[in-house]
Amino acid sequence: MRSVRIALASGLGLTAIAIGLVLAHSPMSVAGTNGILPEERLAVTDRSATYCQAHELLPRSTSAIRLSLSAFIGPRVSVVVSSGGRTITGGTRGSGWKSRVVTIPVKPLPRTISEATVCTSFRPHNETLTVFGAATPHASAARFGPQVLPGKMRIEYLRAGERSWASMARAIVRRMGLGRAGGGSWIVLPALVLLATVVVLASRLVLKELR
């Protein structure tokens, strides 16, 4: 019985530590975009491909690049950013993503890079992947080898925000109370009380059943 109590206390303690670490973490923010809206399908493929887009501005401290790609179960995606013919950063996102965008972590750089080329590579397995963007002149469009796509891909550049989740707690609570009947910041308090009650009751039930 004592070992069960220790295990339960350890689990709750680790959960509290994990919550604290998350609250101390800064959420990602958009450092910049290439100004392209994901309005059109630029390419649809079920084969391995590498699409490259030149004339991109990579903001300093960019730690992730978000691409407008869509797949039922997304394949492994890699990004390579080059400038002047030299690779300056890059990263990989594993398979299994399911949204219409995919975010790939990259190594941050201390300065802004102009005239960067962003290349994304993937290898679908028995599925179709769609690239979204907007129509542009051929001179600025994305390319697949010698082939010119109908326009530019939508690319967003992300970096760590300057504020932690904990520092934004008041603003988050205020927004949670908007748009609800009897809205207000107080609405969060019952939710927290209910959550704490569930944890206490579940813990007591576990201890009672193991007596």
C-alpha positions in Angstrom: 0.0 0.0 0.0 2.8 2.4 0.8 4.4 1.7 -2.6 1.1 2.6 -4.3 0.9 5.9 -2.4 4.5 6.7 -3.3 3.8 5.9 -7.0 0.6 8.0 -6.9 2.4 11.0 -5.2 5.3 10.7 -7.7 2.9 10.7 -10.6 1.0 13.8 -9.4 4.3 15.5 -8.6 5.7 14.8 -12.1 2.5 16.1 -13.6 2.8 19.3 -11.7 6.4 19.7 -12.8 5.4 19.1 -16.4 2.7 21.8 -16.1 5.2 24.2 -14.6 7.7 23.6 -17.5 4.9 24.2 -20.1 3.9 27.4 -18.4 7.5 28.6 -18.3 7.9 27.9 -22.0 7.3 30.6 -24.6 4.9 29.8 -27.5 5.9 30.2 -31.1 5.1 33.5 -32.8 5.1 34.4 -36.4 8.3 36.4 -37.2 7.3 36.9 -40.8 5.7 35.5 -43.9 6.3 35.7 -47.6 2.9 37.5 -48.1 1.4 34.6 -50.1 -2.1 33.3 -49.2 -2.7 29.5 -49.6 -5.6 30.1 -52.1 -4.7 27.7 -54.9 -3.3 24.2 -55.4 0.1 24.7 -57.0 1.0 21.0 -57.2 -0.5 17.6 -56.4 1.9 14.6 -56.3 2.2 11.1 -55.1 5.9 10.8 -55.8 9.1 12.0 -54.2 9.7 15.7 -55.0 11.7 18.7 -54.0 10.2 22.2 -54.5 12.4 25.2 -54.3 11.5 28.9 -53.9 13.9 31.7 -54.2 13.9 35.4 -53.1 12.7 34.5 -49.6 13.5 36.7 -46.5 14.5 34.6 -43.5 14.0 36.6 -40.3 16.7 36.4 -37.6 16.1 33.8 -34.9 13.7 31.8 -37.0 13.4 28.4 -35.3 10.7 26.8 -37.4 9.3 27.1 -40.9 5.6 26.4 -41.6 4.6 25.3 -45.1 1.1 25.0 -46.6 1.1 21.3 -47.4 -1.7 18.9 -47.1 -1.9 15.1 -46.9 -4.2 12.5 -45.3 -1.2 11.2 -43.3 1.7 13.5 -44.0 5.1 12.0 -45.0 8.5 12.9 -43.6 9.3 16.5 -44.8 12.7 18.2 -44.9 13.6 21.8 -45.4 16.9 23.2 -46.6 17.5 27.0 -46.7 20.4 28.2 -48.7 21.9 31.6 -49.7 24.6 32.3 -52.3 24.7 28.6 -53.1 25.5 27.6 -49.5 23.3 25.8 -47.0 22.7 28.0 -44.0 20.0 26.0 -42.0 17.5 23.3 -42.3 15.5 20.6 -40.5 13.2 17.6 -40.7 9.7 16.8 -39.5 8.7 13.2 -39.2 5.7 11.5 -40.8 2.3 11.4 -39.3 1.1 15.1 -39.4 -2.5 15.6 -40.6 -3.2 19.3 -40.9 -3.1 21.6 -43.9 0.2 23.0 -42.7 3.3 21.4 -41.4 5.9 23.0 -39.2 9.6 22.0 -39.5 12.1 23.0 -36.8 15.3 24.6 -38.1 18.5 25.9 -36.5 18.0 29.6 -35.6 20.4 32.2 -37.2 21.5 35.4 -35.4 20.8 37.6 -38.4 18.2 38.2 -41.1 19.0 36.5 -44.4 17.7 38.2 -47.6 17.5 36.4 -51.0 17.3 33.0 -49.4 16.1 29.9 -51.2 13.8 27.5 -49.4 13.6 23.9 -50.6 11.2 21.4 -49.2 11.5 17.6 -49.9 9.2 14.7 -49.2 8.5 11.1 -50.2 4.8 10.1 -50.0 4.0 6.5 -49.5 0.7 5.4 -51.3 -0.8 8.9 -50.7 -1.2 12.3 -52.3 0.4 15.5 -51.1 -0.9 18.9 -52.2 1.1 22.2 -52.2 -0.8 25.4 -51.6 0.0 28.9 -52.5 -1.0 31.7 -54.9 -0.4 32.4 -58.6 2.6 34.6 -59.4 4.7 35.5 -62.5 7.0 32.6 -63.5 10.1 34.6 -62.6 9.2 34.4 -58.9 7.3 31.1 -58.8 8.5 27.9 -57.1 10.3 25.3 -59.1 10.4 21.5 -59.3 13.7 21.0 -61.0 13.4 22.6 -64.4 9.6 22.7 -64.1 8.0 26.1 -63.0 5.0 25.9 -60.8 2.0 28.2 -61.3 3.0 30.4 -58.3 4.7 30.7 -54.9 4.2 28.5 -51.9 2.9 29.9 -48.7 5.7 30.0 -46.2 5.7 31.3 -42.6 8.7 31.9 -40.4 8.3 31.2 -36.7 10.4 31.9 -33.6 10.1 31.7 -29.9 7.9 34.4 -28.4 9.2 36.9 -25.8 6.5 36.0 -23.2 5.9 32.7 -21.5 2.5 31.0 -21.2 2.5 31.9 -17.5 2.9 35.6 -18.2 0.0 35.5 -20.6 -2.3 33.7 -18.2 -4.5 36.8 -17.4 -5.0 37.5 -21.1 -5.9 33.8 -21.8 -8.4 33.7 -18.9 -10.0 36.9 -20.2 -10.4 35.5 -23.7 -11.8 32.3 -22.4 -14.6 34.3 -20.9 -15.6 36.0 -24.1 -18.5 35.0 -26.3 -20.2 32.9 -23.6 -23.5 33.5 -21.8 -22.7 35.1 -18.5 -19.1 35.6 -19.7 -16.3 36.9 -17.7 -12.9 35.8 -16.3 -14.7 34.1 -13.4 -15.8 31.3 -15.7 -12.4 29.8 -15.6 -12.5 29.3 -11.8 -15.3 26.6 -11.8 -13.3 24.7 -14.5 -10.2 24.7 -12.4 -12.2 23.7 -9.3 -13.8 20.8 -11.2 -10.4 19.6 -12.5 -8.9 19.7 -9.0 -12.0 17.8 -7.7 -11.6 15.1 -10.3 -7.9 14.6 -9.5 -8.7 14.3 -5.7 -11.6 11.9 -6.2 -9.7 9.7 -8.6 -6.7 9.5 -6.3 -8.9 8.6 -3.3 -10.7 6.0 -5.4 -7.4 4.4 -6.4 -6.2 4.2 -2.8 -9.6 2.8 -1.6 -9.7 0.1 -4.2 -6.2 -1.1 -3.4 -6.8 -1.4 0.4 
